[in-house]
Every structure is written in C-alpha cells, then in structure tokens.
Amino acid sequence: MTGFPEFWLKNTSRSLLLLPASWFYRMVTSGRRLAYRFGLLRRERVAAPVLVIGNIFVGGTGKTPLVLWMARYLRSIGRRPGIITRGYGGQSKEWPQRVGPDSDPYDVGDEPVLLAQRGGCPVVAGPDRVEAARTLIDTYGCDVVISDDGLQHYRLARDLEIVVIDAARGLGNGHCLPAGPLREPRSRLRGVDLLVANGGPSWLTPYYFTLRITQAVGIADDTQRRPLTAFANEQAHAIAGIGNPDRFFAALARYGIEAIRHPFADHYPFAAKDVNFDDELPVLMTEKDAVKCRACAGDRHWAVPAETVLTAETERALKARVRGALERFASGSGRRGQ
C-alpha cells in the first residue's frame, strides 16, 4: 500500500526489462540540465540567496526535518528565512499560496502546512518556484529562501544544494526512472554542496542525522500530550503515509509499542475510514499525516512529532556550507552553476 515498487531497490528481471526506458529518461533529464548550464534555457535569479534541500530519489527521503532545522538555524543567526515548496497534492486553482498553520492541506498540500506549523517563518507554496521565491522576498521581506525540494527545478538559480538520502534505501538499485527510483543519475551527486543521510550512517556520505520521537500530541486537542513511554507494552494503530513508513514503525517499536501497522503511500489523501477503527485502541501517526486528519480525529488520535538530531560533524558541515553561500551572495561572487 506504500506505492513503492520493490524492484526499485534491487536488480530484478523487471528492472532490467525497463532499462531502455531508463536510459531514455536519463538522456532527457541530463540534456535539460545541460541546457540550463550552457544558457540554452534561462535561469532566473532572485534578490536573496536560495538554499535548496532536495533529493534525486523519487518520493520522500526525509527532507522536511532538515528544512525545519535550516529555518531555525538561519533565524538564530539573525536572518529572515522563508520556505518555498511545490505544494504537492494541493488542489488550489491559484498559485502561489501563502500557507499558514491552519491552511487546508487539501488546498496547498500536507508538507507546506507542517512547515508552516513548525518552521517559524513564512511559507509559500506553488509549482513555479521562481514566482514563489519572489513572493517571499517582495511580500514578506525574507532575506534567505529555503527551497523544500526543487533540486530539479533548474529555472530557479541557487546558491547552495543539499541532497538528502534515506540511509536505509540509499540509491536503490541505482537506476533512473522507471527501472529504478532515481530522478537523476548518481553522477549528479558529485555537483552538490553536501550529501546528508537521514536515519543513520551511510556508505555514500559521512554526514547524517536521525529523528527523535519522545511524545504524542493530541490531534483534536493539541494541549493533550503524553510521553511515548505511556503507550509501552500496549497495542496501538500506527499510521504512516510517508516515503519510508517502516522507519516510523521501527521508532515506535523501540518504545515497546505493539503497533498495528497501516502504511500508506506518501501524501495519501486520508479520509475518516482510513483512521477510525472498530476498537478503542489509540491511533498514532506522523505529523505530516496528522495535518490531514484534524477534521476526523477524536480523543484517541495522536500525532508523533519528530526532532532532528544532527551529528556534530554534520552540523559543522551544514553551518559552514550555509555561511559560505550567504557570504558569496553578499559579495556578489561565485554564485554556483548547475
């Protein structure tokens, strides 16, 4: 039910059969990138540094926690960051959209609402990232733009590229779509500023972060809070509509929670029937899923917020890359190419 083909993680007869289509896809995407690099297609610059946090692996790799960390760090050094995001899954007819903590996730997307709730800065969603970035700068006075995803949105010139990978899945079978899970070939990683793994160490990079969960927050009433230890040795329904649901389930298991697992596809459009069960057991879900379940949540529905925990080496590397990008922008020198 996660919507993730298992053959994307290893070479099988099916993935090998799709290799010709994968080679064609790779040729098209690489050609498009080269067209921007050599000026055949026009990149557009905005009046603030742009920091992209993206991936080459289709679906979720855990970028959102790092975007939130970046927003907090920039505020701590006196900057006025704003976040742009595509608004994937949003049904609004008009873009860009300013996203607030109470915005309807079915209008603007689930991740933008979560970013607005946790980011502490303006969030603008829209498929045209150049227009969204200019809205942040011109309307809300932001002096740094954080792009949640958008690594492949080459029309928006950027000053820093950070790529997040899932430590457990890595690069899958290493093939581009549709034979594998990659939006761009692995060689693309050689051109980014920093590669960071989500979930633990990876053979691809020495830099990584983990997610720490410690409590549950009531969805219907967010003043209600319980430590996760309160659910230990009990059964509970566990709902995860994210890129890697197994990571959420494993985190609950470490607290001794006997989770009845309900994995869903990333960005799944939840309805009441998906989260209400014919028993009285508690229902635990990720924050991203919870923003779509407020209307149908009761007293037994709980969101489980996650905090980003960086290794010291990773934190130093991220801060150094960010400071370098901001300094280059201020001096007007060395804006990165594609």
Summary of the structure (lengths in Angstrom):
residues: 338
radius of gyration: 20.0
end to end distance: 36.1
largest distance: 61.9
contacts: 1120
relative contact order: 0.16
helix: 35%
strand: 22%
